[in-house]
Amino acid sequence: MPLTPAPHVALVTGANHGIGAATAEALAARGCAVVCAYRSIQDPVDPAVPDAYRRNRARTADAVVAAIRERGGAALAVDEDLTDPRAPRRLFDRAEAAFGPVDILVNNATGWVQDTFSPRVVDQHGRVMQPVTEATWAPQFAVDAMAPALLIAEFARRHAARGATWGRIIGLTSGGALGFPEEVSYGAAKAAQTSYTMSAAVELAELGITANVVHPPVTDTGWVTDAVREFVAGSTAHVHVATPAEVAEVIAYLASEASALISGNVITLR
């Protein structure tokens, strides 16, 4: 039996820090039970990347869950490897055993391997880049494209099997019309996730499911340096350096009852 009844049950991937953690807390504050899926990543030292970002990526989701529970909410941390095609089924099984059927899916997790076609070894901010290889491509697409596709498929299958009539899918993307120079596999994998989510918006509409993608602005999850802030300040395409909580508020709205008419959109935040 579920641990506690809740009006909605959310599965949030990459919920150990940044936008994922903030989204988990925002949804819990609105009464959702939240499964915080995560994978601790041990990034190599990069002199142009703040140590705070490396520490954030290495965290578990235990602190996020503890904060939610301290406020009276319901949450569960699940350490899961999204490069494993069997992971989505395991995540939904854990969620259902703890809280009941999942009706909100937030595909936030990312592998974030910084690779490039350029012969340069650092990007415009001084961060180390790698050439595109199978070793950079495979984990990036596994986490950012394959896992969201399989999570959406598992969500839809279980939703239809129980005759549910309400659901929300929110993905997160990045990049633009010219891809994502200097993070090419990341941008390509996010483009694939966007396509999957837009298809879900059409195919699952008859089941009462909406599906949207959020394109965050530059968001300070620990990686933003003074050089990045200067870049944003001088950019015509970027406006804000956002906090994870600001982005999470948009995601939480898309997961709410009030967003019923919003589906099939890539919502760009600036």
C-alpha positions in Angstrom: 0.0 0.0 0.0 1.2 3.6 -0.6 2.8 5.3 2.3 0.4 8.3 2.1 -2.3 9.5 -0.1 -1.6 12.6 -2.3 -3.6 14.4 -5.0 -0.7 13.8 -7.4 2.4 11.8 -7.6 5.4 13.3 -9.4 8.6 11.6 -10.7 11.4 14.1 -11.1 14.7 13.0 -12.6 18.0 14.7 -11.8 16.4 15.8 -8.5 19.6 15.9 -6.4 20.5 19.5 -7.2 19.7 22.5 -9.3 16.4 22.7 -11.3 15.4 19.2 -10.5 15.8 19.6 -6.7 13.9 23.0 -6.8 11.2 21.4 -8.9 10.8 18.5 -6.4 10.4 21.0 -3.6 8.0 23.2 -5.5 5.8 20.3 -6.4 5.9 19.0 -2.8 4.9 22.4 -1.6 1.8 22.1 -3.8 0.8 18.8 -2.1 2.4 16.3 -4.6 4.2 13.2 -3.4 7.6 13.3 -5.2 10.0 10.6 -6.2 13.4 12.2 -6.5 15.4 10.1 -9.0 19.1 11.0 -9.2 22.6 9.7 -10.0 25.7 11.1 -8.3 28.2 12.3 -10.9 31.9 12.6 -10.1 33.1 15.3 -12.5 36.8 15.8 -13.2 38.4 19.0 -11.9 38.1 21.8 -14.5 39.7 25.1 -13.4 37.0 27.1 -15.3 34.1 25.3 -13.5 33.4 26.2 -9.9 33.9 23.5 -7.4 30.4 24.2 -6.2 29.0 22.7 -9.4 31.1 19.6 -9.0 29.9 19.2 -5.4 26.3 19.7 -6.5 26.5 17.0 -9.2 28.0 14.6 -6.7 25.2 14.9 -4.2 22.5 12.4 -3.4 18.9 13.5 -3.2 18.7 12.7 0.5 18.9 16.3 1.5 16.1 17.3 -0.9 13.9 14.6 0.5 14.7 15.5 4.1 13.8 19.2 3.4 10.5 18.1 1.9 9.6 15.8 4.8 10.6 18.5 7.3 7.8 20.7 5.8 5.3 17.9 6.1 5.6 16.6 2.5 6.1 13.1 1.1 9.2 12.3 -0.9 11.5 9.4 -1.7 15.0 9.4 -3.1 15.9 6.8 -5.7 19.5 6.3 -7.0 19.0 5.1 -10.6 21.2 4.8 -13.6 19.2 6.2 -16.6 21.6 4.7 -19.1 20.0 1.4 -18.2 16.9 0.8 -20.4 15.3 -1.0 -17.5 15.5 2.0 -15.3 12.1 3.6 -16.2 10.2 0.5 -15.2 12.1 0.2 -11.9 11.4 3.9 -11.1 7.7 3.6 -11.8 7.5 0.4 -9.7 9.2 2.2 -6.8 6.9 5.2 -7.1 3.8 3.2 -7.2 4.9 1.1 -4.2 5.5 4.2 -2.2 2.8 6.6 -3.2 0.6 5.2 -6.0 0.4 5.9 -9.7 2.6 8.6 -11.2 0.7 11.3 -13.0 3.4 14.0 -13.3 6.7 13.2 -15.1 9.5 15.8 -15.2 12.4 14.8 -17.4 15.1 17.0 -16.0 18.2 14.7 -15.8 21.2 15.3 -18.1 24.5 13.7 -18.7 26.1 17.0 -19.8 29.3 15.9 -21.6 30.9 18.9 -23.1 32.1 17.8 -26.6 32.8 19.5 -29.8 33.8 19.2 -33.5 36.2 22.1 -33.1 40.0 21.4 -32.7 40.0 23.9 -29.7 40.4 22.3 -26.3 38.5 25.0 -24.2 35.3 26.9 -24.9 34.6 30.6 -24.8 34.4 30.5 -21.0 37.6 28.5 -20.6 35.9 25.1 -19.8 37.6 22.0 -21.1 36.0 20.4 -24.1 36.4 16.9 -25.6 36.2 15.8 -29.2 33.0 14.0 -30.2 33.5 10.3 -29.8 31.3 7.3 -29.0 32.4 7.7 -25.4 30.9 11.2 -25.3 27.9 10.6 -27.5 26.6 7.3 -26.0 26.0 8.4 -22.3 24.7 11.8 -23.4 22.0 10.3 -25.6 21.3 7.5 -23.1 20.4 10.0 -20.4 19.0 12.9 -22.4 17.2 11.1 -25.2 16.7 7.4 -24.6 15.7 7.7 -20.9 13.1 10.4 -21.5 11.6 8.4 -24.4 11.3 5.3 -22.3 10.0 7.2 -19.3 7.3 8.8 -21.4 6.4 5.3 -22.8 6.2 3.8 -19.4 4.2 6.7 -18.1 1.7 6.4 -21.0 1.4 2.6 -20.8 0.6 2.6 -17.1 -1.7 5.7 -17.5 -3.8 3.9 -20.2 -3.8 0.6 -18.3 -5.5 2.1 -15.3 -7.9 4.3 -17.3 -6.5 7.5 -16.0 -7.7 10.8 -17.5 -5.2 13.4 -16.2 -1.4 13.6 -16.6 1.5 16.0 -17.1 4.8 15.5 -18.9 7.4 18.3 -18.7 10.9 18.0 -20.3 13.8 20.4 -20.2 15.9 21.4 -23.2 18.7 23.6 -24.3 20.4 24.8 -27.4 18.8 26.6 -30.4 18.2 26.7 -34.1 22.0 26.3 -34.8 22.3 23.4 -32.3 24.5 23.8 -29.3 28.1 24.7 -30.4 30.7 23.5 -28.0 28.2 21.1 -26.4 27.1 19.4 -29.5 26.0 16.0 -28.2 24.1 17.6 -25.3 22.3 19.9 -27.7 21.4 17.1 -30.1 20.2 14.8 -27.4 18.0 17.6 -26.0 16.6 18.2 -29.5 15.6 14.5 -29.6 13.9 14.8 -26.2 12.0 17.8 -27.4 10.8 15.8 -30.5 9.6 12.9 -28.3 7.8 15.3 -26.0 6.0 17.1 -28.8 4.9 13.8 -30.2 3.6 12.8 -26.8 1.6 16.0 -26.7 -0.3 14.9 -29.8 -0.5 11.2 -29.3 -1.5 11.2 -25.6 -3.9 14.2 -25.7 -6.9 11.8 -25.9 -5.7 10.4 -22.5 -5.9 13.8 -20.8 -2.1 14.1 -20.8 -0.4 17.4 -21.6 3.3 17.5 -22.6 5.5 20.6 -22.8 9.2 21.4 -22.8 10.8 24.2 -20.8 13.9 25.9 -22.2 15.5 27.6 -19.1 17.6 30.7 -19.3 21.1 30.6 -18.0 20.5 29.1 -14.6 22.9 29.2 -11.7 23.1 25.6 -10.6 26.7 26.2 -9.4 28.4 26.4 -12.8 27.9 30.1 -13.5 31.1 32.1 -13.2 31.8 35.9 -13.5 32.7 35.3 -17.1 29.3 33.7 -17.8 27.5 36.6 -16.1 29.5 39.1 -18.2 28.5 37.0 -21.3 24.8 37.2 -20.4 25.0 40.9 -19.6 26.4 41.6 -23.1 24.1 39.2 -24.9 21.1 40.1 -27.1 19.7 36.5 -26.7 19.9 36.2 -22.9 18.3 38.4 -20.3 18.6 36.8 -16.9 20.8 34.5 -14.9 17.9 32.6 -13.1 17.8 30.7 -9.9 16.7 27.0 -10.0 13.6 28.0 -7.9 12.5 30.5 -10.6 12.6 27.9 -13.3 10.9 25.4 -11.0 7.9 27.7 -10.5 7.3 27.5 -14.3 7.6 23.7 -14.3 5.2 23.5 -11.3 2.6 25.6 -13.1 2.8 23.3 -16.1 2.2 20.4 -13.8 -0.9 22.1 -12.3 -4.6 21.9 -12.9 -4.4 25.5 -14.3 -2.3 24.4 -17.3 -4.8 22.2 -19.0 -4.8 24.2 -22.2 -1.0 24.3 -22.5 0.4 21.4 -24.5 2.8 20.8 -27.3 4.9 23.9 -26.5 8.6 24.7 -26.1 8.4 27.5 -23.5 11.5 29.6 -23.7 12.5 31.5 -20.5 14.7 34.5 -20.7 
